[in-house]
Amino acid sequence: MASITSANAVLTLTIPGVYPTGIQIQQFAVDDAFVAEAIDTAEIQVGVDGYSAAGLTPREVPMSIFLLASSPSVVVFDNWNGAEWTTGDKIAAYGVIIHPSVGKKYALNQGFLHRWQPMAETRRVLQRREYRVTWTPNGLNSPAIQVAPA
């Protein structure tokens, strides 16, 4: 029987100057860990005579990462945001996702912290924290996310 479990998925981020050797993100939120948005990869045109043409359009890939309010990994995003404010510039991260259940490995290229949530929403219990990282291509030979066998 094929497995589609996400319980054994691993996300590791490398953030130069903050976590240069990489750090595994842990304690994802209930029902959500991380979600990469679907993107359009082409510009397609059809002329009035019915002939078509298409062009590859490299795109950024927004990804939301959801953590429990009590996750020790929230400090990774807090430190990344803090380092950017200290340097006065954006710091590009790199990442790897491994999905053992489907035998896939994803290389995440040049990600920028796009949305940082400074604290968990305070309700009956503290709510999950969401972070948005936008992965970007680095030329045509280095797309934002590359897929390979694990």
PyMOL commands that place a pseudoatom at each C-alpha (Angstrom):
pseudoatom trace, name=CA, resn=MET, resi=1, chain=A, elem=C, hetatm=0, pos=[0.000, 0.000, 0.000]
pseudoatom trace, name=CA, resn=ALA, resi=2, chain=A, elem=C, hetatm=0, pos=[1.335, 3.450, -0.935]
pseudoatom trace, name=CA, resn=SER, resi=3, chain=A, elem=C, hetatm=0, pos=[1.935, 5.964, 1.841]
pseudoatom trace, name=CA, resn=ILE, resi=4, chain=A, elem=C, hetatm=0, pos=[1.064, 9.641, 1.732]
pseudoatom trace, name=CA, resn=THR, resi=5, chain=A, elem=C, hetatm=0, pos=[1.907, 10.501, 5.333]
pseudoatom trace, name=CA, resn=SER, resi=6, chain=A, elem=C, hetatm=0, pos=[3.318, 13.945, 5.977]
pseudoatom trace, name=CA, resn=ALA, resi=7, chain=A, elem=C, hetatm=0, pos=[4.237, 13.195, 9.589]
pseudoatom trace, name=CA, resn=ASN, resi=8, chain=A, elem=C, hetatm=0, pos=[7.809, 12.350, 8.591]
pseudoatom trace, name=CA, resn=ALA, resi=9, chain=A, elem=C, hetatm=0, pos=[8.355, 15.379, 6.315]
pseudoatom trace, name=CA, resn=VAL, resi=10, chain=A, elem=C, hetatm=0, pos=[11.498, 17.361, 7.107]
pseudoatom trace, name=CA, resn=LEU, resi=11, chain=A, elem=C, hetatm=0, pos=[12.131, 21.054, 6.392]
pseudoatom trace, name=CA, resn=THR, resi=12, chain=A, elem=C, hetatm=0, pos=[15.637, 22.415, 6.888]
pseudoatom trace, name=CA, resn=LEU, resi=13, chain=A, elem=C, hetatm=0, pos=[16.589, 26.063, 6.370]
pseudoatom trace, name=CA, resn=THR, resi=14, chain=A, elem=C, hetatm=0, pos=[20.045, 27.543, 5.876]
pseudoatom trace, name=CA, resn=ILE, resi=15, chain=A, elem=C, hetatm=0, pos=[20.208, 31.280, 6.525]
pseudoatom trace, name=CA, resn=PRO, resi=16, chain=A, elem=C, hetatm=0, pos=[23.687, 32.777, 5.957]
pseudoatom trace, name=CA, resn=GLY, resi=17, chain=A, elem=C, hetatm=0, pos=[24.900, 34.745, 8.954]
pseudoatom trace, name=CA, resn=VAL, resi=18, chain=A, elem=C, hetatm=0, pos=[22.041, 33.438, 11.112]
pseudoatom trace, name=CA, resn=TYR, resi=19, chain=A, elem=C, hetatm=0, pos=[21.982, 29.631, 10.704]
pseudoatom trace, name=CA, resn=PRO, resi=20, chain=A, elem=C, hetatm=0, pos=[24.851, 29.013, 8.252]
pseudoatom trace, name=CA, resn=THR, resi=21, chain=A, elem=C, hetatm=0, pos=[24.984, 25.241, 8.848]
pseudoatom trace, name=CA, resn=GLY, resi=22, chain=A, elem=C, hetatm=0, pos=[21.219, 24.792, 8.571]
pseudoatom trace, name=CA, resn=ILE, resi=23, chain=A, elem=C, hetatm=0, pos=[18.495, 24.173, 11.120]
pseudoatom trace, name=CA, resn=GLN, resi=24, chain=A, elem=C, hetatm=0, pos=[15.564, 21.769, 11.060]
pseudoatom trace, name=CA, resn=ILE, resi=25, chain=A, elem=C, hetatm=0, pos=[12.168, 23.373, 11.546]
pseudoatom trace, name=CA, resn=GLN, resi=26, chain=A, elem=C, hetatm=0, pos=[10.052, 21.518, 14.118]
pseudoatom trace, name=CA, resn=GLN, resi=27, chain=A, elem=C, hetatm=0, pos=[6.612, 21.435, 15.711]
pseudoatom trace, name=CA, resn=PHE, resi=28, chain=A, elem=C, hetatm=0, pos=[4.383, 22.368, 12.830]
pseudoatom trace, name=CA, resn=ALA, resi=29, chain=A, elem=C, hetatm=0, pos=[0.817, 23.506, 13.403]
pseudoatom trace, name=CA, resn=VAL, resi=30, chain=A, elem=C, hetatm=0, pos=[-2.225, 21.254, 13.677]
pseudoatom trace, name=CA, resn=ASP, resi=31, chain=A, elem=C, hetatm=0, pos=[-3.379, 20.188, 10.185]
pseudoatom trace, name=CA, resn=ASP, resi=32, chain=A, elem=C, hetatm=0, pos=[-0.841, 22.448, 8.428]
pseudoatom trace, name=CA, resn=ALA, resi=33, chain=A, elem=C, hetatm=0, pos=[2.930, 22.343, 8.118]
pseudoatom trace, name=CA, resn=PHE, resi=34, chain=A, elem=C, hetatm=0, pos=[3.864, 24.235, 4.977]
pseudoatom trace, name=CA, resn=VAL, resi=35, chain=A, elem=C, hetatm=0, pos=[2.167, 25.042, 1.690]
pseudoatom trace, name=CA, resn=ALA, resi=36, chain=A, elem=C, hetatm=0, pos=[3.766, 26.159, -1.573]
pseudoatom trace, name=CA, resn=GLU, resi=37, chain=A, elem=C, hetatm=0, pos=[1.385, 28.025, -3.831]
pseudoatom trace, name=CA, resn=ALA, resi=38, chain=A, elem=C, hetatm=0, pos=[0.738, 26.860, -7.378]
pseudoatom trace, name=CA, resn=ILE, resi=39, chain=A, elem=C, hetatm=0, pos=[2.293, 29.176, -9.964]
pseudoatom trace, name=CA, resn=ASP, resi=40, chain=A, elem=C, hetatm=0, pos=[1.850, 29.908, -13.645]
pseudoatom trace, name=CA, resn=THR, resi=41, chain=A, elem=C, hetatm=0, pos=[5.042, 28.928, -15.486]
pseudoatom trace, name=CA, resn=ALA, resi=42, chain=A, elem=C, hetatm=0, pos=[4.232, 30.175, -18.970]
pseudoatom trace, name=CA, resn=GLU, resi=43, chain=A, elem=C, hetatm=0, pos=[2.882, 33.043, -20.939]
pseudoatom trace, name=CA, resn=ILE, resi=44, chain=A, elem=C, hetatm=0, pos=[0.651, 31.592, -23.656]
pseudoatom trace, name=CA, resn=GLN, resi=45, chain=A, elem=C, hetatm=0, pos=[-0.757, 33.550, -26.550]
pseudoatom trace, name=CA, resn=VAL, resi=46, chain=A, elem=C, hetatm=0, pos=[-3.088, 32.486, -29.345]
pseudoatom trace, name=CA, resn=GLY, resi=47, chain=A, elem=C, hetatm=0, pos=[-3.262, 34.649, -32.426]
pseudoatom trace, name=CA, resn=VAL, resi=48, chain=A, elem=C, hetatm=0, pos=[-6.491, 35.547, -34.179]
pseudoatom trace, name=CA, resn=ASP, resi=49, chain=A, elem=C, hetatm=0, pos=[-5.667, 32.898, -36.803]
pseudoatom trace, name=CA, resn=GLY, resi=50, chain=A, elem=C, hetatm=0, pos=[-5.523, 30.152, -34.151]
pseudoatom trace, name=CA, resn=TYR, resi=51, chain=A, elem=C, hetatm=0, pos=[-1.741, 29.673, -33.976]
pseudoatom trace, name=CA, resn=SER, resi=52, chain=A, elem=C, hetatm=0, pos=[-0.226, 29.677, -30.532]
pseudoatom trace, name=CA, resn=ALA, resi=53, chain=A, elem=C, hetatm=0, pos=[3.082, 30.542, -28.946]
pseudoatom trace, name=CA, resn=ALA, resi=54, chain=A, elem=C, hetatm=0, pos=[4.311, 30.022, -25.420]
pseudoatom trace, name=CA, resn=GLY, resi=55, chain=A, elem=C, hetatm=0, pos=[7.200, 31.278, -23.360]
pseudoatom trace, name=CA, resn=LEU, resi=56, chain=A, elem=C, hetatm=0, pos=[8.715, 30.083, -20.112]
pseudoatom trace, name=CA, resn=THR, resi=57, chain=A, elem=C, hetatm=0, pos=[8.321, 32.690, -17.408]
pseudoatom trace, name=CA, resn=PRO, resi=58, chain=A, elem=C, hetatm=0, pos=[10.454, 32.072, -14.329]
pseudoatom trace, name=CA, resn=ARG, resi=59, chain=A, elem=C, hetatm=0, pos=[8.380, 32.861, -11.242]
pseudoatom trace, name=CA, resn=GLU, resi=60, chain=A, elem=C, hetatm=0, pos=[8.756, 33.180, -7.527]
pseudoatom trace, name=CA, resn=VAL, resi=61, chain=A, elem=C, hetatm=0, pos=[7.025, 30.576, -5.356]
pseudoatom trace, name=CA, resn=PRO, resi=62, chain=A, elem=C, hetatm=0, pos=[5.370, 31.864, -2.166]
pseudoatom trace, name=CA, resn=MET, resi=63, chain=A, elem=C, hetatm=0, pos=[5.353, 29.334, 0.680]
pseudoatom trace, name=CA, resn=SER, resi=64, chain=A, elem=C, hetatm=0, pos=[3.548, 29.600, 4.005]
pseudoatom trace, name=CA, resn=ILE, resi=65, chain=A, elem=C, hetatm=0, pos=[5.080, 27.823, 6.996]
pseudoatom trace, name=CA, resn=PHE, resi=66, chain=A, elem=C, hetatm=0, pos=[2.808, 27.194, 9.989]
pseudoatom trace, name=CA, resn=LEU, resi=67, chain=A, elem=C, hetatm=0, pos=[4.176, 26.515, 13.481]
pseudoatom trace, name=CA, resn=LEU, resi=68, chain=A, elem=C, hetatm=0, pos=[2.602, 25.821, 16.842]
pseudoatom trace, name=CA, resn=ALA, resi=69, chain=A, elem=C, hetatm=0, pos=[2.832, 28.852, 19.103]
pseudoatom trace, name=CA, resn=SER, resi=70, chain=A, elem=C, hetatm=0, pos=[5.031, 26.725, 21.398]
pseudoatom trace, name=CA, resn=SER, resi=71, chain=A, elem=C, hetatm=0, pos=[7.378, 25.567, 18.612]
pseudoatom trace, name=CA, resn=PRO, resi=72, chain=A, elem=C, hetatm=0, pos=[11.071, 26.106, 19.369]
pseudoatom trace, name=CA, resn=SER, resi=73, chain=A, elem=C, hetatm=0, pos=[11.471, 26.963, 15.668]
pseudoatom trace, name=CA, resn=VAL, resi=74, chain=A, elem=C, hetatm=0, pos=[9.629, 30.308, 15.935]
pseudoatom trace, name=CA, resn=VAL, resi=75, chain=A, elem=C, hetatm=0, pos=[12.971, 31.695, 17.123]
pseudoatom trace, name=CA, resn=VAL, resi=76, chain=A, elem=C, hetatm=0, pos=[14.447, 30.848, 13.697]
pseudoatom trace, name=CA, resn=PHE, resi=77, chain=A, elem=C, hetatm=0, pos=[12.092, 33.302, 12.021]
pseudoatom trace, name=CA, resn=ASP, resi=78, chain=A, elem=C, hetatm=0, pos=[12.430, 35.841, 14.833]
pseudoatom trace, name=CA, resn=ASN, resi=79, chain=A, elem=C, hetatm=0, pos=[16.234, 35.718, 14.500]
pseudoatom trace, name=CA, resn=TRP, resi=80, chain=A, elem=C, hetatm=0, pos=[16.065, 35.901, 10.686]
pseudoatom trace, name=CA, resn=ASN, resi=81, chain=A, elem=C, hetatm=0, pos=[13.824, 38.979, 10.868]
pseudoatom trace, name=CA, resn=GLY, resi=82, chain=A, elem=C, hetatm=0, pos=[16.039, 40.521, 13.562]
pseudoatom trace, name=CA, resn=ALA, resi=83, chain=A, elem=C, hetatm=0, pos=[19.195, 39.956, 11.514]
pseudoatom trace, name=CA, resn=GLU, resi=84, chain=A, elem=C, hetatm=0, pos=[17.608, 41.724, 8.551]
pseudoatom trace, name=CA, resn=TRP, resi=85, chain=A, elem=C, hetatm=0, pos=[16.753, 44.733, 10.686]
pseudoatom trace, name=CA, resn=THR, resi=86, chain=A, elem=C, hetatm=0, pos=[20.288, 44.737, 12.111]
pseudoatom trace, name=CA, resn=THR, resi=87, chain=A, elem=C, hetatm=0, pos=[21.932, 44.630, 8.668]
pseudoatom trace, name=CA, resn=GLY, resi=88, chain=A, elem=C, hetatm=0, pos=[19.314, 46.829, 7.015]
pseudoatom trace, name=CA, resn=ASP, resi=89, chain=A, elem=C, hetatm=0, pos=[19.021, 44.368, 4.134]
pseudoatom trace, name=CA, resn=LYS, resi=90, chain=A, elem=C, hetatm=0, pos=[17.236, 41.187, 3.093]
pseudoatom trace, name=CA, resn=ILE, resi=91, chain=A, elem=C, hetatm=0, pos=[18.993, 37.875, 3.775]
pseudoatom trace, name=CA, resn=ALA, resi=92, chain=A, elem=C, hetatm=0, pos=[18.334, 35.073, 1.297]
pseudoatom trace, name=CA, resn=ALA, resi=93, chain=A, elem=C, hetatm=0, pos=[17.798, 31.626, 2.793]
pseudoatom trace, name=CA, resn=TYR, resi=94, chain=A, elem=C, hetatm=0, pos=[18.020, 28.203, 1.181]
pseudoatom trace, name=CA, resn=GLY, resi=95, chain=A, elem=C, hetatm=0, pos=[16.068, 25.137, 2.148]
pseudoatom trace, name=CA, resn=VAL, resi=96, chain=A, elem=C, hetatm=0, pos=[15.484, 21.447, 1.658]
pseudoatom trace, name=CA, resn=ILE, resi=97, chain=A, elem=C, hetatm=0, pos=[12.239, 19.540, 2.087]
pseudoatom trace, name=CA, resn=ILE, resi=98, chain=A, elem=C, hetatm=0, pos=[12.272, 15.750, 2.235]
pseudoatom trace, name=CA, resn=HIS, resi=99, chain=A, elem=C, hetatm=0, pos=[9.054, 13.755, 1.862]
pseudoatom trace, name=CA, resn=PRO, resi=100, chain=A, elem=C, hetatm=0, pos=[10.112, 10.146, 2.601]
pseudoatom trace, name=CA, resn=SER, resi=101, chain=A, elem=C, hetatm=0, pos=[6.604, 8.777, 2.038]
pseudoatom trace, name=CA, resn=VAL, resi=102, chain=A, elem=C, hetatm=0, pos=[6.672, 9.688, -1.664]
pseudoatom trace, name=CA, resn=GLY, resi=103, chain=A, elem=C, hetatm=0, pos=[10.445, 9.577, -2.122]
pseudoatom trace, name=CA, resn=LYS, resi=104, chain=A, elem=C, hetatm=0, pos=[10.820, 13.262, -3.038]
pseudoatom trace, name=CA, resn=LYS, resi=105, chain=A, elem=C, hetatm=0, pos=[13.369, 15.914, -2.156]
pseudoatom trace, name=CA, resn=TYR, resi=106, chain=A, elem=C, hetatm=0, pos=[12.857, 19.597, -2.906]
pseudoatom trace, name=CA, resn=ALA, resi=107, chain=A, elem=C, hetatm=0, pos=[15.674, 22.135, -3.098]
pseudoatom trace, name=CA, resn=LEU, resi=108, chain=A, elem=C, hetatm=0, pos=[14.417, 25.612, -2.192]
pseudoatom trace, name=CA, resn=ASN, resi=109, chain=A, elem=C, hetatm=0, pos=[16.424, 28.371, -3.846]
pseudoatom trace, name=CA, resn=GLN, resi=110, chain=A, elem=C, hetatm=0, pos=[17.010, 31.898, -2.618]
pseudoatom trace, name=CA, resn=GLY, resi=111, chain=A, elem=C, hetatm=0, pos=[14.084, 32.481, -0.270]
pseudoatom trace, name=CA, resn=PHE, resi=112, chain=A, elem=C, hetatm=0, pos=[13.208, 35.808, 1.247]
pseudoatom trace, name=CA, resn=LEU, resi=113, chain=A, elem=C, hetatm=0, pos=[11.260, 36.269, 4.462]
pseudoatom trace, name=CA, resn=HIS, resi=114, chain=A, elem=C, hetatm=0, pos=[8.220, 37.997, 3.043]
pseudoatom trace, name=CA, resn=ARG, resi=115, chain=A, elem=C, hetatm=0, pos=[5.818, 37.878, 6.001]
pseudoatom trace, name=CA, resn=TRP, resi=116, chain=A, elem=C, hetatm=0, pos=[6.795, 37.585, 9.648]
pseudoatom trace, name=CA, resn=GLN, resi=117, chain=A, elem=C, hetatm=0, pos=[4.260, 37.203, 12.439]
pseudoatom trace, name=CA, resn=PRO, resi=118, chain=A, elem=C, hetatm=0, pos=[5.666, 38.840, 15.586]
pseudoatom trace, name=CA, resn=MET, resi=119, chain=A, elem=C, hetatm=0, pos=[3.499, 36.913, 18.033]
pseudoatom trace, name=CA, resn=ALA, resi=120, chain=A, elem=C, hetatm=0, pos=[0.858, 34.226, 18.198]
pseudoatom trace, name=CA, resn=GLU, resi=121, chain=A, elem=C, hetatm=0, pos=[-2.741, 35.360, 18.263]
pseudoatom trace, name=CA, resn=THR, resi=122, chain=A, elem=C, hetatm=0, pos=[-3.906, 35.231, 21.861]
pseudoatom trace, name=CA, resn=ARG, resi=123, chain=A, elem=C, hetatm=0, pos=[-7.265, 33.524, 22.082]
pseudoatom trace, name=CA, resn=ARG, resi=124, chain=A, elem=C, hetatm=0, pos=[-8.536, 30.718, 24.339]
pseudoatom trace, name=CA, resn=VAL, resi=125, chain=A, elem=C, hetatm=0, pos=[-5.156, 29.154, 23.595]
pseudoatom trace, name=CA, resn=LEU, resi=126, chain=A, elem=C, hetatm=0, pos=[-2.296, 30.648, 21.631]
pseudoatom trace, name=CA, resn=GLN, resi=127, chain=A, elem=C, hetatm=0, pos=[-2.822, 30.169, 17.896]
pseudoatom trace, name=CA, resn=ARG, resi=128, chain=A, elem=C, hetatm=0, pos=[-0.342, 28.983, 15.284]
pseudoatom trace, name=CA, resn=ARG, resi=129, chain=A, elem=C, hetatm=0, pos=[2.149, 31.400, 13.794]
pseudoatom trace, name=CA, resn=GLU, resi=130, chain=A, elem=C, hetatm=0, pos=[2.438, 31.800, 10.045]
pseudoatom trace, name=CA, resn=TYR, resi=131, chain=A, elem=C, hetatm=0, pos=[5.534, 32.839, 8.130]
pseudoatom trace, name=CA, resn=ARG, resi=132, chain=A, elem=C, hetatm=0, pos=[5.728, 33.516, 4.398]
pseudoatom trace, name=CA, resn=VAL, resi=133, chain=A, elem=C, hetatm=0, pos=[8.946, 32.793, 2.520]
pseudoatom trace, name=CA, resn=THR, resi=134, chain=A, elem=C, hetatm=0, pos=[9.092, 33.589, -1.188]
pseudoatom trace, name=CA, resn=TRP, resi=135, chain=A, elem=C, hetatm=0, pos=[11.489, 31.303, -3.074]
pseudoatom trace, name=CA, resn=THR, resi=136, chain=A, elem=C, hetatm=0, pos=[12.958, 32.833, -6.219]
pseudoatom trace, name=CA, resn=PRO, resi=137, chain=A, elem=C, hetatm=0, pos=[14.703, 31.528, -9.330]
pseudoatom trace, name=CA, resn=ASN, resi=138, chain=A, elem=C, hetatm=0, pos=[18.349, 32.322, -9.898]
pseudoatom trace, name=CA, resn=GLY, resi=139, chain=A, elem=C, hetatm=0, pos=[18.429, 32.147, -13.686]
pseudoatom trace, name=CA, resn=LEU, resi=140, chain=A, elem=C, hetatm=0, pos=[16.839, 29.605, -16.002]
pseudoatom trace, name=CA, resn=ASN, resi=141, chain=A, elem=C, hetatm=0, pos=[18.988, 26.733, -14.721]
pseudoatom trace, name=CA, resn=SER, resi=142, chain=A, elem=C, hetatm=0, pos=[18.064, 27.309, -11.092]
pseudoatom trace, name=CA, resn=PRO, resi=143, chain=A, elem=C, hetatm=0, pos=[14.287, 27.506, -10.568]
pseudoatom trace, name=CA, resn=ALA, resi=144, chain=A, elem=C, hetatm=0, pos=[12.781, 28.562, -7.261]
pseudoatom trace, name=CA, resn=ILE, resi=145, chain=A, elem=C, hetatm=0, pos=[12.066, 24.928, -6.297]
pseudoatom trace, name=CA, resn=GLN, resi=146, chain=A, elem=C, hetatm=0, pos=[13.760, 21.895, -7.827]
pseudoatom trace, name=CA, resn=VAL, resi=147, chain=A, elem=C, hetatm=0, pos=[12.292, 18.399, -7.391]
pseudoatom trace, name=CA, resn=ALA, resi=148, chain=A, elem=C, hetatm=0, pos=[14.451, 15.259, -7.225]
pseudoatom trace, name=CA, resn=PRO, resi=149, chain=A, elem=C, hetatm=0, pos=[14.198, 11.717, -5.879]
pseudoatom trace, name=CA, resn=ALA, resi=150, chain=A, elem=C, hetatm=0, pos=[14.976, 11.536, -2.152]
for i in range(1, 150): cmd.bond("trace and resi %d" % i, "trace and resi %d" % (i + 1))
show_as sticks, trace
zoom trace
